[in-house]
């Protein structure tokens, strides 16, 4: 065995079983992203967790996952601490559902969530809303996405997914943190994966209104300087947001630039009233602070 045999590429199998429906979900191509992660990372960090597609696909032995949205992290902490409770949250709402009362059940969950944001209501809403587009009004912060036309996943099938995801995330600690705080926890030898809001197209989504890509670039630069490797997913079709910070990119911050095809944009479908989006194919860029 030569020295180079020890540096074989990572091989991660596809895992297409979503737990949460979420805009920008990377479930279909998460294995392609994870295959570009270093083999020798100590702890995996995901700082814009969302649906956790890459986390669930990678199934790391040791991980820290976080997001700024408190009700979302209530779901993830529930998965870690009491999976049966998460099953109950979903079943209590889904088992009331019929084709005739679907709007009534959905609206009750949305009113409850807007009165007191919580993980139990958000869990049902993200699986029942149109296209998984969880959006919030700027005026009052209320979740405003209409009900989807589809039948939400049956409770028994969702329960099986909870069990699978609970196994895959058994080594993960979940925290409600801003990405800056999450970055500060990473240590030399760790890997941080970032899937931030697309700043050109997702300003209606939670957290995107206040998110500045420049702030993220600063944290990436600081992390690299202390021996933390970083992978950044960003809209490669429009190079979203990069035009605002290109002149401020630290020299040679990113050493690898890969392209990952995402598919058609559900957000654009939502914005265009459900029209066919044959020309709306999104290709992500995956920028790495290390060589592969």
Secondary structure by P-SEA (a helix, b strand, c coil): ccccccccccccccccccccccccccccaaaaaaaaccccccbbbbcccccaaaaaaaccccbbbbbccaaaaaaaaaaaccaaaaaaaaaaccccccccaaaaaaaaaaaaaaacccaaaaaaaaacccccccccccccccccccccccccccaaaaaaaaaaaaaaaccbbbbbccaaaaaaaccccbbbbbbcccccccccccccccccaaaaaaaaaaaaaabbbbbbbccccccccccccccccccccccbbbbbbbcccaaaaaaacccccccbbbbbbbbbcccc
